[in-house]
Amino acid sequence: MDAFYASVEQRDDPALRGRPIAVGGSRERGVVAAASYEARVFGVRSAMPSVTARRLCPDLVFVKPRFDAYRAISEEIRVVFAEHTPIIEPVSLDEAYLDVTENLQGLPTATDVARAIRASILARTGLVASAGVSYNKFLAKVASDFKKPDALFVITPAMGPRFIEDLAIGRFHGVGPVTEAKMKRLGIHTGGDLKARSLDELAAAFGSHASYYYGVARGIDDRPVRSHRIRKSIGAETTFFEDLSEFDALAERLQPLIDKVWTSSTLKAVRGRTVTLKLKFSDFEQITRARSVPACVPDRAAFEAISLGLLREAFPLRRSVRLVGVSLSALEHGPQTAPEQLGFGL
């Protein structure tokens, strides 16, 4: 979906149409969850501190998020998908992969399916979706972003290899800003540069991600579209109104997050073996600390003890903290609940 949260707000409030808006907190410590295309012209982006967004665009209008509305519209869109294929892999509320090798409407090509889906979404929700069509997930994702907004872009097998070679490395899905900067320091600016590196060279620089980069540089991505994705982690985080630097104060703020994560894992009948603590400092740099145990964390008390132990390991702090988060991963289903009975996959 194109600027999904922001587009929903502009659809529902005509006064916001054509104006630069940001969904998120307008306070000094707020963060932009989504930005309209009018705001993006000024450089406003999601995950940007609200104070930075306001500085870039003084006329920016902040709108409080309405996640219930976004989820409801997302379900409407899933209904459209399901009319064309049962093989749907949701990535987020506003994005999904579809395998349309065999489509339920009998349309002759994947491009026709994408065109029909976009038209149905617009007719039913009044919102615009962009689609990428290709022969694997990597290229479909790249194609979906390539001509946004309001775009349908196709990468055929014949054009795939050359397209990848010319593609800027920053447009590779899976290459974030930090990795992009590292690649550029190594002289990797395009897909062709990446393709020229051996697997051993990439492994030395990027570790376990090397095989993925090596494959997609050659147009190879064998990951199937999975219609039931098992959740990989359960987490919670909070941003403070004032920066904190004392252990006791941070430990106190961790308690409701620990409660939230443990309650969620209990309701989903899953347990995990890895606890991860996240700290974001006043300068927006962040660190994580993790600990894995041989068996699943047995109860809330153990989860709390590990979380606080990780917090203690982060001391002494050289900077104050603006955000703390905790998560549970390496999840396993509880003994009383079979996987097919769980509401995962959405």
Secondary structure, DSSP 8 states (H G I E B T S, - for coil): -TTHHHHHHHHH-GGGTTS-EEEE--STT-BEEEE-HHHHTTT--TT-BHHHHHHH-TT-EEE---HHHHHHHHHHHHHHHHTT-S-EEEEETTEEEE--SS-TT--SSHHHHHHHHHHHHHHHHS----EEE-SSHHHHHHHHHHT-SS-EEE--TTTHHHHHHHSBGGGSTT--HHHHHHHHHTT--BHHHHHTS-HHHHHHHHGGGHHHHHHHTTT-------SS----EEEEEEEEEEEE--HHHHHHHHHHHHHHHHHHHHHTTEEEEEEEEEEEETTS-EEEEEEE-SS---SHHHHHHHHHHHHHHT-S-SS-EEEEEEEEEEEEE-TT--GGGS-TT-
